[in-house]
Amino acid sequence: VGDGSNPPIVDSGTGGLTMPQELFNFVAQEANNIASKQCKSQCKNIAIFSQIVPESCAVCINKVMPDFVADFGSNKKIEVSGSTLFYESTPCSGEYHPTWWQGPFIFGTASLYGKNVQFNAEEGHIAF
């Protein structure tokens, strides 16, 4: 509802997860650290967020990427599984793209992955 200038925090129509640039830079650094250390043999010479990522690299990073947790206080948290960082762009292509990106703070489909979600559109609430 509204003119779209203040997007909702959770939006099932938005792919992945978007976050402010400063926070995204931290997440990108974490993914690059994982690629260069824990997934070194699978991610040789790959700039994680600047190109298509081969399947072996994406799968390795998705297995060890920490979950993204936004804590809104009063025991209200939204958790996004680290395993959602990359997705296969086309089935059986072996080409993976990041699903987390910089932008306005929107918890899209990545925040819904593996969860039962109930939206109350009348009241504007969501329950995980």
DRENDO-1510 file (C-alpha; in Angstrom, 1 decimal, always signed):
<recs>
REC; n; res; u; v; w
REC; 1; VAL; +0.0; +0.0; +0.0 .
REC; 2; GLY; +1.3; +3.5; -0.7 .
REC; 3; ASP; +3.3; +5.1; -3.4 .
REC; 4; GLY; +6.3; +2.7; -3.1 .
REC; 5; SER; +8.7; +5.2; -1.7 .
REC; 6; ASN; +8.8; +3.3; +1.6 .
REC; 7; PRO; +8.9; -0.4; +0.6 .
REC; 8; PRO; +7.7; -3.0; +3.1 .
REC; 9; ILE; +10.3; -4.8; +5.1 .
REC; 10; VAL; +9.0; -8.2; +3.9 .
REC; 11; ASP; +7.8; -8.5; +0.3 .
REC; 12; SER; +7.1; -11.9; -1.3 .
REC; 13; GLY; +7.1; -10.2; -4.7 .
REC; 14; THR; +10.8; -9.1; -4.4 .
REC; 15; GLY; +13.5; -11.6; -5.2 .
REC; 16; GLY; +16.2; -12.3; -2.7 .
REC; 17; LEU; +17.4; -9.8; -0.1 .
REC; 18; THR; +18.4; -6.2; -0.6 .
REC; 19; MET; +20.2; -4.1; +2.0 .
REC; 20; PRO; +21.9; -0.7; +2.3 .
REC; 21; GLN; +25.3; -0.4; +0.6 .
REC; 22; GLU; +27.3; -0.2; +3.8 .
REC; 23; LEU; +25.8; -3.4; +5.1 .
REC; 24; PHE; +26.1; -5.1; +1.7 .
REC; 25; ASN; +29.8; -4.2; +1.6 .
REC; 26; PHE; +30.3; -6.2; +4.9 .
REC; 27; VAL; +28.3; -9.2; +3.5 .
REC; 28; ALA; +30.3; -9.1; +0.2 .
REC; 29; GLN; +33.5; -9.1; +2.2 .
REC; 30; GLU; +32.4; -12.1; +4.2 .
REC; 31; ALA; +31.5; -14.0; +1.0 .
REC; 32; ASN; +34.8; -13.1; -0.6 .
REC; 33; ASN; +36.7; -14.2; +2.6 .
REC; 34; ILE; +34.8; -17.6; +2.4 .
REC; 35; ALA; +35.6; -17.9; -1.3 .
REC; 36; SER; +39.3; -17.2; -0.7 .
REC; 37; LYS; +39.7; -19.5; +2.3 .
REC; 38; GLN; +37.1; -22.2; +2.9 .
REC; 39; CYS; +36.2; -22.5; -0.8 .
REC; 40; LYS; +39.5; -21.7; -2.3 .
REC; 41; SER; +39.8; -24.7; -4.6 .
REC; 42; GLN; +36.2; -24.2; -6.0 .
REC; 43; CYS; +36.4; -20.4; -6.3 .
REC; 44; LYS; +39.8; -19.7; -7.9 .
REC; 45; ASN; +40.1; -16.1; -9.2 .
REC; 46; ILE; +36.4; -15.3; -8.9 .
REC; 47; ALA; +35.1; -11.9; -8.0 .
REC; 48; ILE; +31.9; -13.1; -6.2 .
REC; 49; PHE; +29.5; -10.2; -7.0 .
REC; 50; SER; +30.9; -9.1; -10.3 .
REC; 51; GLN; +30.3; -12.1; -12.5 .
REC; 52; ILE; +28.4; -15.4; -12.9 .
REC; 53; VAL; +29.6; -17.8; -10.3 .
REC; 54; PRO; +30.4; -21.5; -11.2 .
REC; 55; GLU; +28.2; -24.1; -9.5 .
REC; 56; SER; +31.0; -25.6; -7.4 .
REC; 57; CYS; +31.9; -22.2; -6.0 .
REC; 58; ALA; +28.3; -21.1; -5.3 .
REC; 59; VAL; +27.4; -24.4; -3.7 .
REC; 60; CYS; +30.5; -24.3; -1.5 .
REC; 61; ILE; +29.8; -20.7; -0.3 .
REC; 62; ASN; +26.1; -21.4; +0.2 .
REC; 63; LYS; +27.0; -24.3; +2.6 .
REC; 64; VAL; +29.2; -22.1; +4.9 .
REC; 65; MET; +27.8; -18.6; +4.5 .
REC; 66; PRO; +26.5; -17.4; +7.9 .
REC; 67; ASP; +22.8; -16.6; +8.2 .
REC; 68; PHE; +21.8; -12.9; +7.9 .
REC; 69; VAL; +19.9; -11.9; +11.1 .
REC; 70; ALA; +18.2; -8.6; +11.5 .
REC; 71; ASP; +17.4; -7.9; +15.1 .
REC; 72; PHE; +14.6; -5.4; +15.6 .
REC; 73; GLY; +14.7; -5.6; +19.4 .
REC; 74; SER; +12.0; -7.0; +21.7 .
REC; 75; ASN; +12.8; -10.5; +20.5 .
REC; 76; LYS; +11.8; -9.6; +16.9 .
REC; 77; LYS; +14.2; -11.0; +14.4 .
REC; 78; ILE; +14.1; -11.9; +10.7 .
REC; 79; GLU; +16.7; -14.5; +9.7 .
REC; 80; VAL; +17.7; -15.2; +6.2 .
REC; 81; SER; +19.5; -18.5; +5.6 .
REC; 82; GLY; +23.1; -18.1; +4.3 .
REC; 83; SER; +22.3; -20.9; +1.8 .
REC; 84; THR; +20.2; -18.5; -0.2 .
REC; 85; LEU; +23.1; -16.2; -1.2 .
REC; 86; PHE; +23.3; -17.8; -4.7 .
REC; 87; TYR; +20.7; -19.3; -6.9 .
REC; 88; GLU; +21.0; -21.2; -10.2 .
REC; 89; SER; +19.8; -18.7; -12.9 .
REC; 90; THR; +18.4; -21.4; -15.2 .
REC; 91; PRO; +17.9; -25.0; -14.2 .
REC; 92; CYS; +20.8; -27.3; -15.2 .
REC; 93; SER; +22.9; -24.3; -16.4 .
REC; 94; GLY; +25.5; -24.5; -13.7 .
REC; 95; GLU; +25.5; -20.7; -13.7 .
REC; 96; TYR; +24.7; -19.0; -10.3 .
REC; 97; HIS; +23.9; -15.4; -9.5 .
REC; 98; PRO; +23.8; -13.7; -6.1 .
REC; 99; THR; +20.3; -13.2; -4.6 .
REC; 100; TRP; +21.5; -10.8; -1.9 .
REC; 101; TRP; +22.2; -7.3; -3.3 .
REC; 102; GLN; +22.5; -3.6; -2.4 .
REC; 103; GLY; +19.4; -1.5; -2.4 .
REC; 104; PRO; +16.6; -0.5; +0.0 .
REC; 105; PHE; +16.1; -2.8; +2.9 .
REC; 106; ILE; +13.7; -5.4; +1.6 .
REC; 107; PHE; +13.4; -9.0; +2.9 .
REC; 108; GLY; +12.3; -10.7; -0.3 .
REC; 109; THR; +12.0; -14.4; -1.3 .
REC; 110; ALA; +15.3; -15.3; +0.4 .
REC; 111; SER; +13.7; -14.5; +3.8 .
REC; 112; LEU; +10.8; -16.8; +3.1 .
REC; 113; TYR; +12.9; -19.8; +2.0 .
REC; 114; GLY; +12.2; -22.9; +4.2 .
REC; 115; LYS; +9.6; -21.1; +6.3 .
REC; 116; ASN; +5.9; -21.3; +6.8 .
REC; 117; VAL; +4.6; -17.7; +6.5 .
REC; 118; GLN; +1.2; -16.2; +7.2 .
REC; 119; PHE; +0.5; -12.7; +5.9 .
REC; 120; ASN; -2.3; -10.7; +7.4 .
REC; 121; ALA; -2.9; -8.1; +4.7 .
REC; 122; GLU; -5.7; -6.4; +6.6 .
REC; 123; GLU; -3.6; -5.6; +9.6 .
REC; 124; GLY; -0.2; -5.4; +7.8 .
REC; 125; HIS; +1.5; -8.0; +9.9 .
REC; 126; ILE; +3.5; -11.1; +9.1 .
REC; 127; ALA; +4.1; -14.2; +11.2 .
REC; 128; PHE; +6.9; -16.7; +10.6 .
</recs>
